[in-house]
Amino acid sequence: MELSSPLTETHSYLKKQMLQRFGDIVHRHNLSFGMWEDGLMDKDKQNLPYDRDEIFHPDLDVYAFTWQTVWEWGGGSRPYNMANGGYKV
């Protein structure tokens, strides 16, 4: 069971804000960027990726570098979730 607290809510909010601001800067300079998958995962949504269209400009290429892909550990679906979420894998 996951406990909700002001600290975890603040962390989630700040992480999303950081991604939005970073995405705006990268888009403004006509670049694309990539990051590890866990930086794009929303703990509030059972570790599914953030809604790409909600955070990033539609023209921005965002690459997710998936590394937790061991099927037995429950990570086998992560690359598919990232790709289905609109991220380039």
VOTI-882214 format. One record per atom (N, C-alpha, C): residue number from 1; residue in one letter; chain; atom name; x, y, z. Coordinates in Angstrom, 2 decimals. Atoms other than C-alpha are relative to their C-alpha. Example, Ala and Ser with C-alpha at 12.3 -4.5 7.8 and 13.67 -1.06 7.14 Angstrom:
+-----+---------+--------+-------+---------+---------+---------+
| num | residuo | cadena | atomo |       u |       v |       w |
+-----+---------+--------+-------+---------+---------+---------+
|   1 |       A |      A |     N |    0.89 |   -1.19 |    0.00 |
|   1 |       A |      A |    CA |   12.30 |   -4.50 |    7.80 |
|   1 |       A |      A |     C |    0.90 |    1.20 |    0.00 |
|   2 |       S |      A |     N |   -0.82 |   -1.19 |   -0.06 |
|   2 |       S |      A |    CA |   13.67 |   -1.06 |    7.14 |
|   2 |       S |      A |     C |   -0.77 |    1.09 |    0.73 |
+-----+---------+--------+-------+---------+---------+---------+
***
This chain:
+-----+---------+--------+-------+---------+---------+---------+
| num | residuo | cadena | atomo |       u |       v |       w |
+-----+---------+--------+-------+---------+---------+---------+
|   1 |       M |      A |     N |    0.84 |   -1.18 |    0.00 |
|   1 |       M |      A |    CA |    0.00 |    0.00 |    0.00 |
|   1 |       M |      A |     C |    0.89 |    1.24 |    0.00 |
|   2 |       E |      A |     N |   -0.78 |   -1.22 |    0.12 |
|   2 |       E |      A |    CA |    1.37 |    3.40 |   -0.99 |
|   2 |       E |      A |     C |   -0.67 |    1.11 |    0.81 |
|   3 |       L |      A |     N |    0.54 |   -1.08 |   -0.82 |
|   3 |       L |      A |    CA |    0.94 |    6.22 |    1.47 |
|   3 |       L |      A |     C |    0.09 |    1.31 |   -0.77 |
|   4 |       S |      A |     N |    0.01 |   -1.31 |    0.63 |
|   4 |       S |      A |    CA |    0.01 |    9.64 |    0.18 |
|   4 |       S |      A |     C |    0.35 |    1.04 |    1.06 |
|   5 |       S |      A |     N |   -0.38 |   -1.06 |   -0.92 |
|   5 |       S |      A |    CA |    1.62 |   12.63 |    1.79 |
|   5 |       S |      A |     C |    0.28 |    1.26 |   -0.80 |
|   6 |       P |      A |     N |   -0.32 |   -1.24 |    0.72 |
|   6 |       P |      A |    CA |    2.25 |   16.28 |    0.93 |
|   6 |       P |      A |     C |    1.36 |   -0.08 |   -0.70 |
|   7 |       L |      A |     N |   -1.32 |    0.11 |    0.61 |
|   7 |       L |      A |    CA |    5.88 |   15.35 |    0.22 |
|   7 |       L |      A |     C |   -0.06 |   -0.76 |   -1.32 |
|   8 |       T |      A |     N |    0.08 |    0.76 |    1.25 |
|   8 |       T |      A |    CA |    5.02 |   12.70 |   -2.39 |
|   8 |       T |      A |     C |   -0.80 |    0.76 |   -1.05 |
|   9 |       E |      A |     N |    0.77 |   -0.80 |    0.96 |
|   9 |       E |      A |    CA |    2.42 |   14.96 |   -3.98 |
|   9 |       E |      A |     C |    0.85 |    1.13 |   -0.55 |
|  10 |       T |      A |     N |   -0.89 |   -1.07 |    0.45 |
|  10 |       T |      A |    CA |    4.98 |   17.77 |   -4.14 |
|  10 |       T |      A |     C |    1.04 |   -0.55 |   -0.96 |
|  11 |       H |      A |     N |   -0.99 |    0.63 |    0.88 |
|  11 |       H |      A |    CA |    7.55 |   15.43 |   -5.67 |
|  11 |       H |      A |     C |   -0.59 |   -0.25 |   -1.38 |
|  12 |       S |      A |     N |    0.65 |    0.30 |    1.27 |
|  12 |       S |      A |    CA |    5.13 |   14.32 |   -8.36 |
|  12 |       S |      A |     C |   -0.27 |    1.29 |   -0.79 |
|  13 |       Y |      A |     N |    0.29 |   -1.28 |    0.64 |
|  13 |       Y |      A |    CA |    4.09 |   17.91 |   -9.11 |
|  13 |       Y |      A |     C |    1.28 |    0.62 |   -0.55 |
|  14 |       L |      A |     N |   -1.26 |   -0.61 |    0.43 |
|  14 |       L |      A |    CA |    7.70 |   19.15 |   -9.28 |
|  14 |       L |      A |     C |    0.62 |   -0.77 |   -1.17 |
|  15 |       K |      A |     N |   -0.54 |    0.81 |    1.09 |
|  15 |       K |      A |    CA |    8.76 |   16.27 |  -11.52 |
|  15 |       K |      A |     C |   -0.70 |    0.33 |   -1.31 |
|  16 |       K |      A |     N |    0.77 |   -0.33 |    1.20 |
|  16 |       K |      A |    CA |    5.98 |   17.04 |  -13.98 |
|  16 |       K |      A |     C |    0.32 |    1.41 |   -0.50 |
|  17 |       Q |      A |     N |   -0.35 |   -1.37 |    0.37 |
|  17 |       Q |      A |    CA |    6.76 |   20.77 |  -13.92 |
|  17 |       Q |      A |     C |    1.39 |    0.07 |   -0.63 |
|  18 |       M |      A |     N |   -1.35 |    0.01 |    0.55 |
|  18 |       M |      A |    CA |   10.45 |   20.07 |  -14.53 |
|  18 |       M |      A |     C |    0.00 |   -0.55 |   -1.42 |
|  19 |       L |      A |     N |    0.07 |    0.56 |    1.34 |
|  19 |       L |      A |    CA |    9.62 |   17.89 |  -17.53 |
|  19 |       L |      A |     C |   -0.61 |    0.99 |   -0.99 |
|  20 |       Q |      A |     N |    0.63 |   -0.99 |    0.88 |
|  20 |       Q |      A |    CA |    7.33 |   20.58 |  -18.97 |
|  20 |       Q |      A |     C |    0.97 |    1.13 |   -0.34 |
|  21 |       R |      A |     N |   -0.93 |   -1.11 |    0.24 |
|  21 |       R |      A |    CA |    9.91 |   23.34 |  -18.56 |
|  21 |       R |      A |     C |    1.17 |   -0.45 |   -0.87 |
|  22 |       F |      A |     N |   -1.10 |    0.51 |    0.79 |
|  22 |       F |      A |    CA |   12.72 |   21.21 |  -19.93 |
|  22 |       F |      A |     C |   -0.44 |   -0.23 |   -1.45 |
|  23 |       G |      A |     N |    0.53 |    0.21 |    1.34 |
|  23 |       G |      A |    CA |   10.57 |   20.20 |  -22.89 |
|  23 |       G |      A |     C |   -0.19 |    1.30 |   -0.77 |
|  24 |       D |      A |     N |    0.16 |   -1.31 |    0.65 |
|  24 |       D |      A |    CA |    9.76 |   23.86 |  -23.63 |
|  24 |       D |      A |     C |    1.35 |    0.55 |   -0.47 |
|  25 |       I |      A |     N |   -1.33 |   -0.51 |    0.36 |
|  25 |       I |      A |    CA |   13.45 |   24.80 |  -23.61 |
|  25 |       I |      A |     C |    0.56 |   -0.77 |   -1.19 |
|  26 |       V |      A |     N |   -0.53 |    0.83 |    1.08 |
|  26 |       V |      A |    CA |   14.44 |   21.89 |  -25.84 |
|  26 |       V |      A |     C |   -0.74 |    0.30 |   -1.30 |
|  27 |       H |      A |     N |    0.79 |   -0.29 |    1.20 |
|  27 |       H |      A |    CA |   11.60 |   22.61 |  -28.27 |
|  27 |       H |      A |     C |    0.34 |    1.38 |   -0.56 |
|  28 |       R |      A |     N |   -0.33 |   -1.35 |    0.44 |
|  28 |       R |      A |    CA |   12.46 |   26.31 |  -28.41 |
|  28 |       R |      A |     C |    1.31 |    0.02 |   -0.80 |
|  29 |       H |      A |     N |   -1.29 |    0.06 |    0.71 |
|  29 |       H |      A |    CA |   15.97 |   25.37 |  -29.61 |
|  29 |       H |      A |     C |   -0.01 |   -1.04 |   -1.11 |
|  30 |       N |      A |     N |    0.19 |    0.94 |    1.09 |
|  30 |       N |      A |    CA |   14.57 |   22.88 |  -32.14 |
|  30 |       N |      A |     C |    0.86 |   -1.26 |    0.16 |
|  31 |       L |      A |     N |   -0.75 |    1.21 |   -0.30 |
|  31 |       L |      A |    CA |   16.20 |   19.88 |  -30.46 |
|  31 |       L |      A |     C |   -0.96 |   -1.11 |    0.40 |
|  32 |       S |      A |     N |    0.74 |    1.10 |   -0.60 |
|  32 |       S |      A |    CA |   15.02 |   16.49 |  -29.34 |
|  32 |       S |      A |     C |    0.80 |   -0.46 |    1.21 |
|  33 |       F |      A |     N |   -0.75 |    0.47 |   -1.16 |
|  33 |       F |      A |    CA |   15.95 |   14.80 |  -26.09 |
|  33 |       F |      A |     C |   -0.46 |   -1.37 |    0.42 |
|  34 |       G |      A |     N |    0.33 |    1.32 |   -0.51 |
|  34 |       G |      A |    CA |   16.00 |   11.47 |  -24.38 |
|  34 |       G |      A |     C |    0.38 |   -0.09 |    1.46 |
|  35 |       M |      A |     N |   -0.31 |    0.23 |   -1.40 |
|  35 |       M |      A |    CA |   16.03 |   10.24 |  -20.85 |
|  35 |       M |      A |     C |   -0.40 |   -1.41 |    0.37 |
|  36 |       W |      A |     N |    0.37 |    1.32 |   -0.48 |
|  36 |       W |      A |    CA |   15.77 |    7.06 |  -18.85 |
|  36 |       W |      A |     C |   -1.50 |   -0.06 |    0.24 |
|  37 |       E |      A |     N |    1.45 |    0.18 |   -0.09 |
|  37 |       E |      A |    CA |   12.27 |    5.65 |  -18.75 |
|  37 |       E |      A |     C |   -0.59 |    0.40 |    1.34 |
|  38 |       D |      A |     N |    0.58 |   -0.28 |   -1.31 |
|  38 |       D |      A |    CA |   11.83 |    6.07 |  -15.00 |
|  38 |       D |      A |     C |   -0.19 |    1.49 |    0.24 |
|  39 |       G |      A |     N |    0.23 |   -1.44 |   -0.09 |
|  39 |       G |      A |    CA |   12.11 |    9.84 |  -15.42 |
|  39 |       G |      A |     C |   -1.30 |    0.43 |   -0.64 |
|  40 |       L |      A |     N |    1.26 |   -0.31 |    0.69 |
|  40 |       L |      A |    CA |    8.99 |    9.72 |  -17.58 |
|  40 |       L |      A |     C |   -1.18 |   -0.77 |    0.56 |
|  41 |       M |      A |     N |    1.04 |    0.83 |   -0.60 |
|  41 |       M |      A |    CA |    7.00 |    7.38 |  -15.33 |
|  41 |       M |      A |     C |   -0.74 |    0.76 |    1.10 |
|  42 |       D |      A |     N |    0.85 |   -0.65 |   -0.99 |
|  42 |       D |      A |    CA |    4.13 |    8.59 |  -13.18 |
|  42 |       D |      A |     C |   -0.33 |   -1.00 |    1.11 |
|  43 |       K |      A |     N |    0.25 |    0.93 |   -1.10 |
|  43 |       K |      A |    CA |    4.14 |    6.85 |   -9.80 |
|  43 |       K |      A |     C |   -1.47 |    0.01 |    0.42 |
|  44 |       D |      A |     N |    1.42 |   -0.08 |   -0.36 |
|  44 |       D |      A |    CA |    0.56 |    8.05 |   -9.24 |
|  44 |       D |      A |     C |   -0.87 |   -0.86 |   -0.91 |
|  45 |       K |      A |     N |    0.76 |    0.82 |    0.96 |
|  45 |       K |      A |    CA |   -0.55 |    5.99 |  -12.27 |
|  45 |       K |      A |     C |    0.64 |   -1.37 |   -0.14 |
|  46 |       Q |      A |     N |   -0.58 |    1.35 |   -0.04 |
|  46 |       Q |      A |    CA |    1.08 |    2.69 |  -11.27 |
|  46 |       Q |      A |     C |    1.18 |   -0.14 |   -0.97 |
|  47 |       N |      A |     N |   -1.21 |    0.00 |    0.83 |
|  47 |       N |      A |    CA |    4.32 |    3.57 |  -13.08 |
|  47 |       N |      A |     C |   -0.26 |   -0.10 |   -1.49 |
|  48 |       L |      A |     N |    0.21 |   -0.17 |    1.42 |
|  48 |       L |      A |    CA |    2.74 |    4.17 |  -16.45 |
|  48 |       L |      A |     C |    0.60 |    1.33 |   -0.41 |
|  49 |       P |      A |     N |   -0.61 |   -1.28 |    0.40 |
|  49 |       P |      A |    CA |    4.29 |    6.96 |  -18.52 |
|  49 |       P |      A |     C |   -0.97 |    1.17 |    0.12 |
|  50 |       Y |      A |     N |    0.81 |   -1.21 |    0.01 |
|  50 |       Y |      A |    CA |    3.11 |   10.52 |  -18.17 |
|  50 |       Y |      A |     C |   -0.65 |    0.15 |   -1.36 |
|  51 |       D |      A |     N |    0.68 |   -0.28 |    1.25 |
|  51 |       D |      A |    CA |    0.64 |   11.60 |  -20.82 |
|  51 |       D |      A |     C |    0.88 |    0.96 |   -0.81 |
|  52 |       R |      A |     N |   -0.95 |   -0.77 |    0.78 |
|  52 |       R |      A |    CA |    3.03 |   12.83 |  -23.49 |
|  52 |       R |      A |     C |   -0.59 |    1.30 |   -0.52 |
|  53 |       D |      A |     N |    0.65 |   -1.19 |    0.57 |
|  53 |       D |      A |    CA |    0.55 |   15.26 |  -25.06 |
|  53 |       D |      A |     C |   -0.31 |    1.05 |    1.06 |
|  54 |       E |      A |     N |    0.29 |   -0.93 |   -1.09 |
|  54 |       E |      A |    CA |   -0.15 |   16.82 |  -21.67 |
|  54 |       E |      A |     C |    1.26 |    0.78 |    0.42 |
|  55 |       I |      A |     N |   -1.24 |   -0.60 |   -0.49 |
|  55 |       I |      A |    CA |    3.51 |   17.62 |  -20.98 |
|  55 |       I |      A |     C |    0.81 |    0.66 |   -1.11 |
|  56 |       F |      A |     N |   -0.94 |   -0.44 |    1.04 |
|  56 |       F |      A |    CA |    5.39 |   18.05 |  -24.26 |
|  56 |       F |      A |     C |   -0.71 |    0.55 |   -1.23 |
|  57 |       H |      A |     N |    0.49 |   -0.55 |    1.26 |
|  57 |       H |      A |    CA |    4.88 |   20.02 |  -27.45 |
|  57 |       H |      A |     C |   -0.13 |   -1.15 |   -1.00 |
|  58 |       P |      A |     N |    0.22 |    1.12 |    0.93 |
|  58 |       P |      A |    CA |    3.50 |   17.75 |  -30.22 |
|  58 |       P |      A |     C |    1.15 |   -0.21 |   -0.98 |
|  59 |       D |      A |     N |   -1.10 |    0.12 |    0.96 |
|  59 |       D |      A |    CA |    6.49 |   18.46 |  -32.50 |
|  59 |       D |      A |     C |    1.31 |   -0.45 |    0.62 |
|  60 |       L |      A |     N |   -1.23 |    0.36 |   -0.69 |
|  60 |       L |      A |    CA |    9.07 |   17.51 |  -29.88 |
|  60 |       L |      A |     C |    0.20 |   -1.51 |    0.00 |
|  61 |       D |      A |     N |   -0.34 |    1.42 |   -0.07 |
|  61 |       D |      A |    CA |   10.79 |   14.13 |  -30.25 |
|  61 |       D |      A |     C |    0.56 |   -0.29 |    1.39 |
|  62 |       V |      A |     N |   -0.43 |    0.39 |   -1.34 |
|  62 |       V |      A |    CA |   11.13 |   12.54 |  -26.81 |
|  62 |       V |      A |     C |    0.31 |   -1.49 |   -0.02 |
|  63 |       Y |      A |     N |   -0.45 |    1.38 |    0.00 |
|  63 |       Y |      A |    CA |   13.14 |    9.34 |  -26.53 |
|  63 |       Y |      A |     C |    0.04 |   -0.54 |    1.42 |
|  64 |       A |      A |     N |   -0.04 |    0.68 |   -1.30 |
|  64 |       A |      A |    CA |   12.69 |    6.94 |  -23.62 |
|  64 |       A |      A |     C |    0.99 |   -1.15 |   -0.09 |
|  65 |       F |      A |     N |   -0.99 |    1.07 |   -0.03 |
|  65 |       F |      A |    CA |   15.72 |    4.78 |  -22.87 |
|  65 |       F |      A |     C |   -0.46 |   -1.02 |    1.04 |
|  66 |       T |      A |     N |    0.53 |    1.00 |   -0.93 |
|  66 |       T |      A |    CA |   14.18 |    1.66 |  -21.36 |
|  66 |       T |      A |     C |    1.12 |   -0.92 |    0.45 |
|  67 |       W |      A |     N |   -1.04 |    0.86 |   -0.56 |
|  67 |       W |      A |    CA |   16.36 |   -0.36 |  -19.06 |
|  67 |       W |      A |     C |   -0.56 |   -1.03 |    0.96 |
|  68 |       Q |      A |     N |    0.61 |    0.97 |   -0.91 |
|  68 |       Q |      A |    CA |   14.06 |   -2.12 |  -16.61 |
|  68 |       Q |      A |     C |   -0.95 |   -0.88 |   -0.78 |
|  69 |       T |      A |     N |    0.81 |    0.78 |    0.93 |
|  69 |       T |      A |    CA |   12.86 |   -4.72 |  -19.06 |
|  69 |       T |      A |     C |    0.01 |   -1.49 |    0.31 |
|  70 |       V |      A |     N |   -0.03 |    1.42 |   -0.35 |
|  70 |       V |      A |    CA |   13.33 |   -8.02 |  -17.22 |
|  70 |       V |      A |     C |   -1.44 |   -0.48 |    0.23 |
|  71 |       W |      A |     N |    1.38 |    0.47 |   -0.04 |
|  71 |       W |      A |    CA |   10.09 |   -9.93 |  -17.76 |
|  71 |       W |      A |     C |   -0.38 |   -0.54 |    1.38 |
|  72 |       E |      A |     N |    0.30 |    0.62 |   -1.29 |
|  72 |       E |      A |    CA |   10.31 |  -11.84 |  -14.48 |
|  72 |       E |      A |     C |   -0.16 |    1.03 |    1.11 |
|  73 |       W |      A |     N |    0.12 |   -1.07 |   -1.00 |
|  73 |       W |      A |    CA |   10.56 |   -8.58 |  -12.54 |
|  73 |       W |      A |     C |   -1.19 |    0.91 |   -0.29 |
|  74 |       G |      A |     N |    1.17 |   -0.79 |    0.34 |
|  74 |       G |      A |    CA |    7.45 |   -7.20 |  -14.21 |
|  74 |       G |      A |     C |    0.28 |    1.19 |   -0.90 |
|  75 |       G |      A |     N |   -0.35 |   -1.14 |    0.84 |
|  75 |       G |      A |    CA |    9.28 |   -4.80 |  -16.54 |
|  75 |       G |      A |     C |   -0.10 |   -0.24 |   -1.48 |
|  76 |       G |      A |     N |    0.05 |    0.33 |    1.42 |
|  76 |       G |      A |    CA |    8.69 |   -6.56 |  -19.83 |
|  76 |       G |      A |     C |   -0.92 |    0.88 |   -0.81 |
|  77 |       S |      A |     N |    0.96 |   -0.83 |    0.75 |
|  77 |       S |      A |    CA |    5.82 |   -4.27 |  -20.76 |
|  77 |       S |      A |     C |    0.43 |    1.47 |   -0.08 |
|  78 |       R |      A |     N |   -0.37 |   -1.42 |   -0.03 |
|  78 |       R |      A |    CA |    7.67 |   -1.01 |  -20.11 |
|  78 |       R |      A |     C |    0.30 |    0.59 |   -1.38 |
|  79 |       P |      A |     N |   -0.22 |   -0.59 |    1.33 |
|  79 |       P |      A |    CA |    9.00 |   -0.48 |  -23.66 |
|  79 |       P |      A |     C |   -1.28 |    0.18 |   -0.79 |
|  80 |       Y |      A |     N |    1.28 |   -0.11 |    0.71 |
|  80 |       Y |      A |    CA |    5.52 |   -1.15 |  -25.05 |
|  80 |       Y |      A |     C |   -0.84 |    1.15 |    0.55 |
|  81 |       N |      A |     N |    0.76 |   -1.10 |   -0.61 |
|  81 |       N |      A |    CA |    3.91 |    1.24 |  -22.56 |
|  81 |       N |      A |     C |    0.55 |    1.35 |   -0.44 |
|  82 |       M |      A |     N |   -0.62 |   -1.27 |    0.43 |
|  82 |       M |      A |    CA |    6.41 |    3.96 |  -23.50 |
|  82 |       M |      A |     C |   -0.35 |    0.29 |   -1.46 |
|  83 |       A |      A |     N |    0.30 |   -0.20 |    1.43 |
|  83 |       A |      A |    CA |    5.90 |    3.44 |  -27.25 |
|  83 |       A |      A |     C |   -1.48 |    0.32 |   -0.21 |
|  84 |       N |      A |     N |    1.44 |   -0.26 |    0.11 |
|  84 |       N |      A |    CA |    2.11 |    3.31 |  -26.87 |
|  84 |       N |      A |     C |   -0.38 |    1.35 |    0.58 |
|  85 |       G |      A |     N |    0.23 |   -1.32 |   -0.58 |
|  85 |       G |      A |    CA |    2.33 |    6.51 |  -24.81 |
|  85 |       G |      A |     C |    0.51 |    1.14 |   -0.87 |
|  86 |       G |      A |     N |   -0.44 |   -1.03 |    0.93 |
|  86 |       G |      A |    CA |    3.84 |    8.36 |  -27.77 |
|  86 |       G |      A |     C |    1.48 |    0.33 |    0.08 |
|  87 |       Y |      A |     N |   -1.43 |   -0.24 |   -0.11 |
|  87 |       Y |      A |    CA |    7.49 |    8.22 |  -26.75 |
|  87 |       Y |      A |     C |    0.74 |   -0.87 |   -1.00 |
|  88 |       K |      A |     N |   -0.85 |    0.81 |    0.86 |
|  88 |       K |      A |    CA |   10.21 |    7.01 |  -29.09 |
|  88 |       K |      A |     C |    0.88 |   -0.84 |    0.90 |
|  89 |       V |      A |     N |   -0.75 |    0.94 |   -0.83 |
|  89 |       V |      A |    CA |   11.92 |    3.94 |  -27.66 |
|  89 |       V |      A |     C |    1.21 |   -0.50 |   -0.77 |
+-----+---------+--------+-------+---------+---------+---------+
***
